[in-house]
Amino acid sequence: MHELIRTNGFGPFYHDGLEFLRRVGVTVRDRDWREVSPTQWNCQVREDERVIEVTARHTGELVDFEWQGSLNRSADGRALDFEFHGTALKAMEVCRVGLVVLHPVHFMTGAQVTTRGPSGQDQFVVPTIISPQRIVEEAPMGMSEPFSSMSVENPNLGRLELNFTGDLFELEDQRNWGDASFKSYCTPLRAGFPRKDGKRHSSWTSRRGKSDFRANRGRGTVQSR
């Protein structure tokens, strides 16, 4: 578990030599979209239980946010459960505060994505070429409708299931900005930004993401739990 710890998150995650998630973590972006990296980052590992507990604080000119979280990984390495609870220590205007998941390009391109959210089910195939950022009525949009669960099925590699609570998520192609990954993030961009939802001592609770990966090596069927 120690090898998963980074300075601002956890990952990459492999199963049977295949990377199925690049990074899991919490991001804080101020009203100008500047990312505020953790100024405090303390992890404790319970290796026998496959658990990492973390306390972090993001302090900058415009934000002061602290959170506590835990990452649990199954013995076979396929299932992850990440949960955090956070508190704003001063009034903040933020463009984003919450859980983010980075997906490797090789797993996403050509895969069928199915999302489920308030507007129902949405399905699409991730293109090999860069998917441009959508702009609707001058507002940026993700690749998907807002969702609380997402499945990614790559016919050559396997199936990934993700379930979120605490907020709605969108998916974006980070290759638009030179990053070799896709990102699941909250809160949906269409909700507007910056947001004045950072009253002093306001809390972000039950921001949780769970994933389960089933590899598909060549022939055979892919099953999800």
Buried (B, 14 or more C-beta within 10 A) or exposed (E): BEEBBBEBBBBBBEBEEBBBBBBBBBBBBBBEEEEBEBEEBEBEBEEEEBBBBBBBBBBBEBBBBBBBBBBBBEEEBBBBBBBBBBBBBEBBBBBBBBBBBBBBBBBBBBBBBBBBBEEEEBEBEBEEEEBEBEEEEEEBBBBBBBBBBBBBBBEEBBBBBBBBBBBBBBBBBBBEEEEEBBBBBBBBBBBEBBBEBBEEEEEBEEBBBBBBBBBBEEEEEBEEE
